[in-house]
């Protein structure tokens, strides 16, 4: 029946000659065949991806049980400036200049006492969507 169906699909005149019942069966066979092939390929892809994960050596890390307690400090050691403090030191003049430009005054007239970084709670895709909408506004 499948070979007859394939030869019938090659000629549109034969399809028009089918009865309604034959057309329904042909559509059903085509649907089952297409969905079956797709399902089998998706399962194979899942196994291949799982195999690649095992071969690449990326293992899931177990969750940390508990935080270790810090050892009591016997000496006070001067900490090196971290990337966060270095970025803050660079941000102060930039923010001061921006505010001064906005207010139309000198940067020497502005005193910045505290800078608190605000974490972005938006997912990356949502932020990209908002940025795109802002760009498209006329």
DSSP file (Angstrom, degrees, kcal/mol; ACC not computed):
  #  RESIDUE AA STRUCTURE BP1 BP2  ACC     N-H-->O    O-->H-N    N-H-->O    O-->H-N    TCO  KAPPA ALPHA  PHI   PSI    X-CA   Y-CA   Z-CA
    1    1 A X     >        0   0    0      0, 0.0     4,-2.3     0, 0.0     5,-0.1   0.000 360.0 360.0 360.0 -37.3    0.0    0.0    0.0
    2    2 A X  H  >  +     0   0    0      2,-0.2     4,-2.6     1,-0.2     5,-0.2   0.910 360.0  47.3 -65.5 -41.2    2.9    2.4    0.8
    3    3 A X  H  > S+     0   0    0      1,-0.2     4,-2.2     2,-0.2    -1,-0.2   0.891 112.3  50.4 -67.2 -36.8    4.5    2.0   -2.6
    4    4 A X  H  > S+     0   0    0      1,-0.2     4,-2.1     2,-0.2    -1,-0.2   0.894 110.7  50.4 -63.9 -38.6    1.1    2.5   -4.2
    5    5 A X  H  X S+     0   0    0     -4,-2.3     4,-2.2     2,-0.2    -2,-0.2   0.913 109.5  49.8 -65.9 -43.1    0.6    5.6   -2.1
    6    6 A X  H  X S+     0   0    0     -4,-2.6     4,-1.0     1,-0.2    -2,-0.2   0.899 112.8  46.4 -65.2 -40.1    4.0    7.0   -3.1
    7    7 A X  H  X S+     0   0    0     -4,-2.2     4,-0.7     1,-0.2    -1,-0.2   0.862 111.8  52.2 -69.7 -32.9    3.3    6.5   -6.8
    8    8 A X  H >< S+     0   0    0     -4,-2.1     3,-0.7     1,-0.2     7,-0.4   0.870 106.1  53.7 -69.5 -35.3   -0.1    8.0   -6.4
    9    9 A X  H 3< S+     0   0    0     -4,-2.2    -1,-0.2     1,-0.2    -2,-0.2   0.757 100.6  62.3 -69.5 -23.3    1.4   11.1   -4.7
   10   10 A X  H 3< S+     0   0    0     -4,-1.0     2,-0.6     1,-0.2    -1,-0.2   0.783 104.1  51.4 -72.0 -25.4    3.7   11.5   -7.7
   11   11 A X    XX  -     0   0    0     -4,-0.7     4,-1.2    -3,-0.7     3,-0.8  -0.935  67.5-162.9-116.9 111.5    0.7   12.0  -10.0
   12   12 A X  H 3> S+     0   0    0     -2,-0.6     4,-1.8     1,-0.2     5,-0.1   0.774  89.4  63.2 -63.4 -25.7   -1.8   14.7   -8.9
   13   13 A X  H 3> S+     0   0    0      1,-0.2     4,-1.0     2,-0.2    -1,-0.2   0.866 100.8  51.3 -67.9 -34.4   -4.4   13.3  -11.3
   14   14 A X  H <> S+     0   0    0     -3,-0.8     4,-0.6    -6,-0.2    -1,-0.2   0.871 107.1  53.7 -69.2 -35.8   -4.5    9.9   -9.4
   15   15 A X  H >< S+     0   0    0     -4,-1.2     3,-1.1    -7,-0.4    -2,-0.2   0.904 106.4  52.0 -65.0 -39.9   -5.0   11.8   -6.1
   16   16 A X  H 3< S+     0   0    0     -4,-1.8    -1,-0.2     1,-0.2    -2,-0.2   0.784 105.2  57.1 -65.8 -25.4   -8.0   13.6   -7.5
   17   17 A X  H 3< S+     0   0    0     -4,-1.0    -1,-0.2    -3,-0.2    -2,-0.2   0.607  85.9 104.9 -82.1 -11.4   -9.4   10.2   -8.6
   18   18 A X  S << S-     0   0    0     -3,-1.1     2,-0.1    -4,-0.6    -3,-0.0  -0.308  73.3-119.6 -66.8 151.7   -9.3    8.8   -5.0
   19   19 A X     >  -     0   0    0      1,-0.1     4,-2.3     4,-0.0     5,-0.2  -0.381  31.4-102.2 -79.4 170.0  -12.5    8.5   -3.0
   20   20 A X  H  > S+     0   0    0      1,-0.2     4,-2.3     2,-0.2     5,-0.2   0.899 123.7  52.2 -62.2 -40.5  -12.9   10.4    0.2
   21   21 A X  H  > S+     0   0    0      1,-0.2     4,-2.1     2,-0.2    -1,-0.2   0.902 110.2  48.0 -63.3 -41.2  -12.2    7.3    2.3
   22   22 A X  H  > S+     0   0    0      2,-0.2     4,-2.5     1,-0.2    -2,-0.2   0.879 110.5  51.8 -66.6 -38.4   -9.0    6.6    0.3
   23   23 A X  H  X S+     0   0    0     -4,-2.3     4,-2.5     2,-0.2    -2,-0.2   0.898 109.2  50.4 -64.8 -40.1   -7.9   10.2    0.8
   24   24 A X  H  X S+     0   0    0     -4,-2.3     4,-2.5     2,-0.2    -2,-0.2   0.924 112.0  47.0 -63.4 -44.1   -8.5   10.0    4.5
   25   25 A X  H  X S+     0   0    0     -4,-2.1     4,-2.7     2,-0.2     5,-0.2   0.907 111.9  50.5 -64.6 -40.8   -6.4    6.8    4.7
   26   26 A X  H  X S+     0   0    0     -4,-2.5     4,-2.3     1,-0.2    -2,-0.2   0.915 112.2  47.4 -63.5 -42.5   -3.6    8.3    2.6
   27   27 A X  H  X S+     0   0    0     -4,-2.5     4,-2.4     2,-0.2    -2,-0.2   0.896 112.4  49.8 -64.3 -40.2   -3.6   11.4    4.9
   28   28 A X  H  X S+     0   0    0     -4,-2.5     4,-2.6     2,-0.2     5,-0.2   0.920 111.8  47.1 -65.4 -44.3   -3.5    9.2    8.0
   29   29 A X  H  X S+     0   0    0     -4,-2.7     4,-2.5     1,-0.2    -2,-0.2   0.913 113.2  49.2 -63.3 -42.6   -0.7    7.0    6.7
   30   30 A X  H  X S+     0   0    0     -4,-2.3     4,-2.6    -5,-0.2    -2,-0.2   0.911 112.4  48.1 -63.5 -42.1    1.3   10.1    5.7
   31   31 A X  H  X S+     0   0    0     -4,-2.4     4,-2.8     2,-0.2     5,-0.3   0.930 113.4  46.1 -64.3 -46.7    0.8   11.7    9.1
   32   32 A X  H  X S+     0   0    0     -4,-2.6     4,-2.4     1,-0.2     5,-0.2   0.909 114.0  49.1 -64.2 -41.8    1.7    8.6   11.1
   33   33 A X  H  X S+     0   0    0     -4,-2.5     4,-2.3    -5,-0.2    -2,-0.2   0.933 114.4  44.7 -63.7 -46.0    4.8    8.1    8.9
   34   34 A X  H  X S+     0   0    0     -4,-2.6     4,-2.1     1,-0.2    -2,-0.2   0.919 116.4  44.9 -65.1 -44.9    5.9   11.7    9.2
   35   35 A X  H  X S+     0   0    0     -4,-2.8     4,-2.5    -5,-0.2    -1,-0.2   0.873 112.7  52.4 -68.2 -36.4    5.3   11.9   13.0
   36   36 A X  H  X S+     0   0    0     -4,-2.4     4,-2.4    -5,-0.3    -2,-0.2   0.928 110.3  46.6 -65.2 -45.2    7.0    8.5   13.5
   37   37 A X  H  X S+     0   0    0     -4,-2.3     4,-2.3     1,-0.2    -2,-0.2   0.925 113.8  49.1 -62.6 -44.0   10.1    9.5   11.7
   38   38 A X  H  X S+     0   0    0     -4,-2.1     4,-2.4     1,-0.2    -2,-0.2   0.919 111.4  49.1 -61.7 -44.5   10.3   12.8   13.5
   39   39 A X  H  X S+     0   0    0     -4,-2.5     4,-2.0     1,-0.2    -1,-0.2   0.910 111.4  48.9 -62.9 -43.7    9.8   11.1   16.9
   40   40 A X  H  X S+     0   0    0     -4,-2.4     4,-2.2     1,-0.2    -1,-0.2   0.912 111.9  49.1 -63.8 -42.6   12.5    8.5   16.2
   41   41 A X  H  X S+     0   0    0     -4,-2.3     4,-2.5     1,-0.2    -2,-0.2   0.894 109.4  52.2 -65.1 -40.0   15.0   11.2   15.1
   42   42 A X  H  X S+     0   0    0     -4,-2.4     4,-2.0     2,-0.2    -1,-0.2   0.898 109.4  49.5 -63.6 -39.7   14.3   13.3   18.2
   43   43 A X  H  X S+     0   0    0     -4,-2.0     4,-1.9     2,-0.2    -2,-0.2   0.919 111.0  49.9 -64.5 -42.7   15.0   10.3   20.4
   44   44 A X  H  X S+     0   0    0     -4,-2.2     4,-2.3     1,-0.2    -2,-0.2   0.906 109.6  51.4 -62.0 -41.1   18.2    9.6   18.5
   45   45 A X  H  X S+     0   0    0     -4,-2.5     4,-2.6     1,-0.2    -1,-0.2   0.882 106.7  54.4 -62.8 -38.1   19.2   13.3   19.0
   46   46 A X  H  X S+     0   0    0     -4,-2.0     4,-2.1     1,-0.2    -1,-0.2   0.917 110.2  46.0 -62.8 -42.7   18.6   13.0   22.7
   47   47 A X  H  X S+     0   0    0     -4,-1.9     4,-2.2     2,-0.2    -2,-0.2   0.889 112.0  51.2 -67.4 -38.7   20.9   10.0   23.0
   48   48 A X  H  X S+     0   0    0     -4,-2.3     4,-2.4     2,-0.2    -2,-0.2   0.917 110.8  48.2 -65.5 -42.4   23.6   11.8   20.9
   49   49 A X  H  X S+     0   0    0     -4,-2.6     4,-2.1     2,-0.2    -2,-0.2   0.910 111.6  50.3 -64.6 -41.6   23.5   14.9   23.1
   50   50 A X  H  X S+     0   0    0     -4,-2.1     4,-1.8    -5,-0.2    -1,-0.2   0.877 110.0  51.1 -62.2 -37.8   23.7   12.7   26.2
   51   51 A X  H  X S+     0   0    0     -4,-2.2     4,-2.4     2,-0.2    -2,-0.2   0.909 108.7  50.8 -65.9 -42.4   26.7   11.0   24.8
   52   52 A X  H  X S+     0   0    0     -4,-2.4     4,-2.3     1,-0.2    -2,-0.2   0.883 108.3  52.9 -62.6 -38.2   28.4   14.3   24.0
   53   53 A X  H  X>S+     0   0    0     -4,-2.1     5,-0.8     1,-0.2     4,-0.8   0.903 111.5  45.8 -64.4 -39.8   27.8   15.4   27.6
   54   54 A X  H  <5S+     0   0    0     -4,-1.8     3,-0.3     1,-0.2    -2,-0.2   0.885 114.6  47.7 -69.7 -37.6   29.4   12.3   28.9
   55   55 A X  H  <5S+     0   0    0     -4,-2.4    -2,-0.2     1,-0.2    -1,-0.2   0.832 106.4  56.8 -72.4 -32.3   32.3   12.5   26.5
   56   56 A X  H  <5S-     0   0    0     -4,-2.3    -1,-0.2    -5,-0.2    -2,-0.2   0.694 104.8-128.6 -75.4 -16.6   33.0   16.2   27.2
   57   57 A X  T  <5 +     0   0    0     -4,-0.8     2,-0.9    -3,-0.3    -3,-0.1   0.543  56.0 146.8  84.8   6.5   33.4   15.5   30.9
   58   58 A X      < -     0   0    0     -5,-0.8     2,-0.3     3,-0.0    -1,-0.3  -0.679  26.0-177.4 -80.1 111.2   31.0   18.1   32.1
   59   59 A X        -     0   0    0     -2,-0.9     2,-0.3    -3,-0.1    -5,-0.0  -0.784  32.4-103.8-108.2 151.7   29.5   16.6   35.2
   60   60 A X        -     0   0    0     -2,-0.3     2,-0.3     1,-0.1    -1,-0.0  -0.586  37.2-128.8 -73.2 131.1   26.8   18.1   37.4
   61   61 A X        -     0   0    0     -2,-0.3     2,-0.1     1,-0.1     3,-0.1  -0.633  21.6-117.6 -81.9 136.7   28.2   19.4   40.5
   62   62 A X        -     0   0    0     -2,-0.3     3,-0.1     1,-0.1    -1,-0.1  -0.442  39.8 -96.4 -69.8 147.8   26.6   18.2   43.7
   63   63 A X        -     0   0    0      1,-0.1     2,-0.2    -2,-0.1    -1,-0.1  -0.329  43.7 -99.7 -65.3 146.3   25.0   21.0   45.8
   64   64 A X        -     0   0    0      1,-0.1     3,-0.1    -3,-0.1    -1,-0.1  -0.476  28.4-151.7 -68.4 131.6   27.1   22.4   48.6
   65   65 A X        -     0   0    0      1,-0.3     2,-0.3    -2,-0.2    -1,-0.1   0.971  67.5 -19.2 -71.7 -55.0   26.0   20.9   51.9
   66   66 A X        -     0   0    0      3,-0.0    -1,-0.3     0, 0.0     2,-0.3  -0.993  69.3-100.9-153.2 153.4   27.0   23.7   54.2
   67   67 A X        -     0   0    0     -2,-0.3     2,-0.1    -3,-0.1     3,-0.0  -0.575  43.0-115.7 -76.0 137.1   29.2   26.7   54.2
   68   68 A X        -     0   0    0     -2,-0.3     2,-0.3     1,-0.1    -1,-0.1  -0.468  30.5-113.0 -71.4 144.6   32.5   26.2   56.1
   69   69 A X        -     0   0    0     -2,-0.1     2,-0.1     1,-0.1    -1,-0.1  -0.583  35.4-109.9 -77.5 138.6   32.9   28.4   59.1
   70   70 A X        -     0   0    0     -2,-0.3     2,-0.1     1,-0.1    -1,-0.1  -0.390  31.1-113.4 -70.5 144.8   35.7   31.0   58.7
   71   71 A X        -     0   0    0      1,-0.1     2,-0.1    -2,-0.1    -1,-0.1  -0.483  40.3 -95.3 -74.0 145.9   38.8   30.4   60.8
   72   72 A X        -     0   0    0     -2,-0.1     2,-0.4     1,-0.1    -1,-0.1  -0.408  41.3-121.1 -64.7 135.5   39.4   33.0   63.5
   73   73 A X        +     0   0    0      1,-0.2    -1,-0.1    -2,-0.1     3,-0.1  -0.639  30.6 178.3 -81.8 127.4   41.7   35.7   62.2
   74   74 A X  S    S+     0   0    0     -2,-0.4     2,-0.4     1,-0.2    -1,-0.2   0.728  71.4  36.0 -97.2 -27.4   44.9   36.1   64.2
   75   75 A X  S    S-     0   0    0      2,-0.0     2,-0.7     0, 0.0    -1,-0.2  -0.948  77.5-127.8-125.1 146.3   46.4   38.9   62.1
   76   76 A X        -     0   0    0     -2,-0.4     2,-0.5    -3,-0.1     0, 0.0  -0.851  30.4-168.4 -90.3 118.2   44.8   41.7   60.3
   77   77 A X        -     0   0    0     -2,-0.7     2,-0.3     0, 0.0    -2,-0.0  -0.913  25.7-115.9-110.8 133.8   46.0   41.6   56.7
   78   78 A X        -     0   0    0     -2,-0.5     2,-0.2     1,-0.1    -2,-0.0  -0.519  34.1-131.2 -68.6 125.5   45.4   44.5   54.3
   79   79 A X        -     0   0    0     -2,-0.3     2,-0.2     1,-0.1    -1,-0.1  -0.539  15.6-118.4 -80.8 143.0   43.2   43.3   51.6
   80   80 A X        -     0   0    0     -2,-0.2     2,-0.2     1,-0.1    -1,-0.1  -0.496  41.8 -93.1 -73.5 148.9   44.0   44.0   48.0
   81   81 A X        -     0   0    0     -2,-0.2    -1,-0.1     4,-0.1     2,-0.1  -0.455  45.8-141.9 -65.2 131.2   41.5   46.1   46.1
   82   82 A X     >  -     0   0    0     -2,-0.2     4,-2.1     1,-0.1     5,-0.2  -0.293  26.4 -99.7 -86.4 175.3   39.1   43.8   44.4
   83   83 A X  H  > S+     0   0    0      1,-0.2     4,-2.4     2,-0.2     5,-0.2   0.838 122.0  58.2 -64.5 -32.4   37.5   44.3   40.9
   84   84 A X  H  > S+     0   0    0      2,-0.2     4,-2.0     1,-0.2    -1,-0.2   0.930 108.7  42.8 -65.8 -45.0   34.4   45.6   42.6
   85   85 A X  H  > S+     0   0    0      2,-0.2     4,-2.4     1,-0.2    -1,-0.2   0.870 113.3  53.1 -70.7 -34.1   36.2   48.5   44.4
   86   86 A X  H  X S+     0   0    0     -4,-2.1     4,-1.6     2,-0.2    -2,-0.2   0.921 110.2  47.5 -64.8 -42.0   38.2   49.3   41.4
   87   87 A X  H  X S+     0   0    0     -4,-2.4     4,-1.8     1,-0.2    -2,-0.2   0.888 111.4  51.0 -65.0 -38.2   35.1   49.6   39.3
   88   88 A X  H  X S+     0   0    0     -4,-2.0     4,-1.8     1,-0.2    -2,-0.2   0.899 107.2  53.6 -66.4 -39.9   33.5   51.8   42.0
   89   89 A X  H  X S+     0   0    0     -4,-2.4     4,-0.6     1,-0.2    -1,-0.2   0.857 113.0  43.9 -63.2 -34.1   36.5   54.0   42.0
   90   90 A X  H  X S+     0   0    0     -4,-1.6     4,-0.9     1,-0.2    -1,-0.2   0.780 110.1  56.7 -79.0 -27.3   36.2   54.5   38.3
   91   91 A X  H  X S+     0   0    0     -4,-1.8     4,-3.1     1,-0.2     5,-0.3   0.831  91.9  69.6 -74.7 -32.1   32.5   55.0   38.4
   92   92 A X  H  X S+     0   0    0     -4,-1.8     4,-2.5     1,-0.2     5,-0.2   0.931 102.9  41.3 -57.4 -51.8   32.5   57.9   40.8
   93   93 A X  H  X S+     0   0    0     -4,-0.6     4,-2.5     1,-0.2    -1,-0.2   0.879 115.6  51.8 -65.3 -33.8   34.0   60.4   38.4
   94   94 A X  H  X S+     0   0    0     -4,-0.9     4,-2.2     2,-0.2    -2,-0.2   0.936 112.7  44.0 -66.4 -44.9   31.9   59.1   35.5
   95   95 A X  H  X S+     0   0    0     -4,-3.1     4,-2.6     2,-0.2     5,-0.2   0.908 113.5  51.8 -65.8 -40.8   28.7   59.4   37.5
   96   96 A X  H  X S+     0   0    0     -4,-2.5     4,-2.5    -5,-0.3    -2,-0.2   0.917 111.0  47.3 -62.1 -43.3   29.7   62.9   38.8
   97   97 A X  H  X S+     0   0    0     -4,-2.5     4,-2.3     2,-0.2    -1,-0.2   0.895 112.3  50.2 -65.1 -39.5   30.4   64.1   35.3
   98   98 A X  H  X S+     0   0    0     -4,-2.2     4,-2.2     2,-0.2    -2,-0.2   0.929 113.0  44.9 -64.8 -44.9   27.1   62.7   34.0
   99   99 A X  H  X S+     0   0    0     -4,-2.6     4,-2.5     1,-0.2     5,-0.2   0.897 112.6  52.2 -66.7 -39.4   25.1   64.4   36.8
  100  100 A X  H  X>S+     0   0    0     -4,-2.5     5,-2.2    -5,-0.2     4,-1.3   0.904 110.5  47.9 -63.3 -40.7   27.0   67.6   36.4
  101  101 A X  H  <5S+     0   0    0     -4,-2.3    -1,-0.2     2,-0.2    -2,-0.2   0.903 112.3  49.3 -66.0 -40.2   26.2   67.7   32.7
  102  102 A X  H  <5S+     0   0    0     -4,-2.2    -2,-0.2     1,-0.2    -1,-0.2   0.894 116.9  40.8 -65.4 -39.9   22.6   66.9   33.3
  103  103 A X  H  <5S-     0   0    0     -4,-2.5    -1,-0.2    -5,-0.1    -2,-0.2   0.600 108.6-123.9 -85.6 -11.2   22.3   69.7   35.9
  104  104 A X  T  <5S+     0   0    0     -4,-1.3     2,-0.2     1,-0.3    -3,-0.2   0.858  72.1 110.4  73.2  35.4   24.4   72.1   33.9
  105  105 A X  S   <S-     0   0    0     -5,-2.2    -1,-0.3    -6,-0.2     2,-0.2  -0.709  74.4 -77.4-129.8-179.6   26.9   72.7   36.6
  106  106 A X    >   -     0   0    0     -2,-0.2     3,-1.2     1,-0.1     4,-0.2  -0.505  32.5-126.4 -81.0 151.0   30.5   71.9   37.3
  107  107 A X  G >  S+     0   0    0      1,-0.3     3,-1.1     2,-0.2    -1,-0.1   0.740 108.8  66.4 -68.8 -21.7   31.6   68.4   38.5
  108  108 A X  G 3  S+     0   0    0      1,-0.2    -1,-0.3     3,-0.0   -12,-0.0   0.699  93.3  59.9 -71.0 -18.5   33.3   70.0   41.5
  109  109 A X  G <  S+     0   0    0     -3,-1.2     2,-0.5     2,-0.0    -1,-0.2   0.506  92.9  81.4 -85.4  -4.7   29.9   71.2   42.8
  110  110 A X    <   -     0   0    0     -3,-1.1     2,-0.5    -4,-0.2   -14,-0.1  -0.876  59.0-166.8-110.2 133.0   28.6   67.6   43.1
  111  111 A X        -     0   0    0     -2,-0.5     2,-0.6   -15,-0.0    -3,-0.0  -0.974   4.9-160.3-118.5 122.7   29.4   65.3   46.0
  112  112 A X        +     0   0    0     -2,-0.5     3,-0.1     1,-0.2   -16,-0.0  -0.906  13.5 174.6-103.1 118.2   28.7   61.6   45.6
  113  113 A X        +     0   0    0     -2,-0.6     2,-0.4     1,-0.3    -1,-0.2   0.823  61.9  11.9 -93.4 -35.3   28.5   60.0   49.0
  114  114 A X        -     0   0    0      2,-0.0     2,-0.5     0, 0.0    -1,-0.3  -0.995  52.2-165.3-150.8 136.5   27.4   56.4   48.3
  115  115 A X        -     0   0    0     -2,-0.4     2,-0.5    -3,-0.1   -23,-0.0  -0.986   9.5-174.8-123.6 122.0   27.0   54.2   45.3
  116  116 A X        -     0   0    0     -2,-0.5     2,-0.2     2,-0.0    -2,-0.0  -0.966  22.8-132.1-116.1 119.4   25.0   51.0   45.6
  117  117 A X        -     0   0    0     -2,-0.5     2,-0.6     1,-0.0    -2,-0.0  -0.477  16.5-145.6 -69.4 138.1   25.0   48.7   42.6
  118  118 A X        -     0   0    0     -2,-0.2     2,-0.2     0, 0.0    -1,-0.0  -0.918  12.9-132.9-106.5 124.2   21.5   47.5   41.7
  119  119 A X        -     0   0    0     -2,-0.6     2,-0.7     1,-0.1     3,-0.0  -0.545  21.3-117.5 -77.9 141.0   21.3   44.0   40.3
  120  120 A X        -     0   0    0     -2,-0.2    -1,-0.1     1,-0.2     0, 0.0  -0.682  26.1-172.5 -80.1 116.3   19.3   43.5   37.2
  121  121 A X        +     0   0    0     -2,-0.7     2,-0.2     2,-0.1    -1,-0.2   0.520  54.5 100.4 -87.7  -5.4   16.4   41.2   38.1
  122  122 A X  S    S-     0   0    0      1,-0.1     2,-0.1     2,-0.1    -2,-0.1  -0.558  78.4-115.7 -81.1 143.0   15.2   40.9   34.4
  123  123 A X     >  -     0   0    0     -2,-0.2     4,-2.2     1,-0.1     3,-0.3  -0.390  31.6-110.1 -66.6 157.4   16.1   37.9   32.4
  124  124 A X  H  > S+     0   0    0      1,-0.2     4,-2.2     2,-0.2     5,-0.2   0.874 117.4  53.0 -60.2 -39.5   18.4   38.7   29.4
  125  125 A X  H  > S+     0   0    0      1,-0.2     4,-1.8     2,-0.2    -1,-0.2   0.861 109.1  49.3 -67.3 -33.8   15.6   38.0   26.8
  126  126 A X  H  > S+     0   0    0     -3,-0.3     4,-2.3     2,-0.2    -1,-0.2   0.901 110.7  49.6 -72.0 -40.3   13.2   40.4   28.6
  127  127 A X  H  X S+     0   0    0     -4,-2.2     4,-2.4     1,-0.2    -2,-0.2   0.891 110.8  50.5 -63.6 -38.8   15.9   43.2   28.7
  128  128 A X  H  X S+     0   0    0     -4,-2.2     4,-2.2     2,-0.2    -1,-0.2   0.885 109.9  50.6 -66.1 -38.3   16.6   42.7   25.0
  129  129 A X  H  X S+     0   0    0     -4,-1.8     4,-2.2     2,-0.2    -2,-0.2   0.908 111.2  47.5 -65.6 -41.9   12.9   42.9   24.2
  130  130 A X  H  X S+     0   0    0     -4,-2.3     4,-2.2     2,-0.2    -2,-0.2   0.918 111.8  50.5 -65.0 -43.1   12.5   46.1   26.2
  131  131 A X  H  X S+     0   0    0     -4,-2.4     4,-2.0     1,-0.2    -2,-0.2   0.893 110.2  50.3 -62.1 -39.4   15.6   47.6   24.5
  132  132 A X  H  X S+     0   0    0     -4,-2.2     4,-1.8     1,-0.2    -1,-0.2   0.906 109.9  49.7 -66.3 -40.7   14.3   46.7   21.1
  133  133 A X  H  X S+     0   0    0     -4,-2.2     4,-0.6     1,-0.2    -1,-0.2   0.882 110.0  51.2 -65.3 -37.3   10.9   48.3   21.9
  134  134 A X  H >< S+     0   0    0     -4,-2.2     3,-0.6     1,-0.2    -1,-0.2   0.891 110.2  49.4 -66.6 -38.4   12.7   51.5   23.1
  135  135 A X  H 3< S+     0   0    0     -4,-2.0    -1,-0.2     1,-0.2    -2,-0.2   0.848 109.2  52.8 -68.1 -33.5   14.7   51.7   19.9
  136  136 A X  H 3< S+     0   0    0     -4,-1.8    -1,-0.2    -5,-0.1    -2,-0.2   0.544  82.2 110.1 -83.0  -6.8   11.6   51.2   17.7
  137  137 A X    <<        0   0    0     -3,-0.6    -3,-0.0    -4,-0.6    -4,-0.0  -0.454 360.0 360.0 -69.6 140.5    9.7   54.0   19.2
  138  138 A X              0   0    0     -2,-0.1    -1,-0.1     0, 0.0    -4,-0.0   0.421 360.0 360.0-107.0 360.0    9.2   57.0   16.9
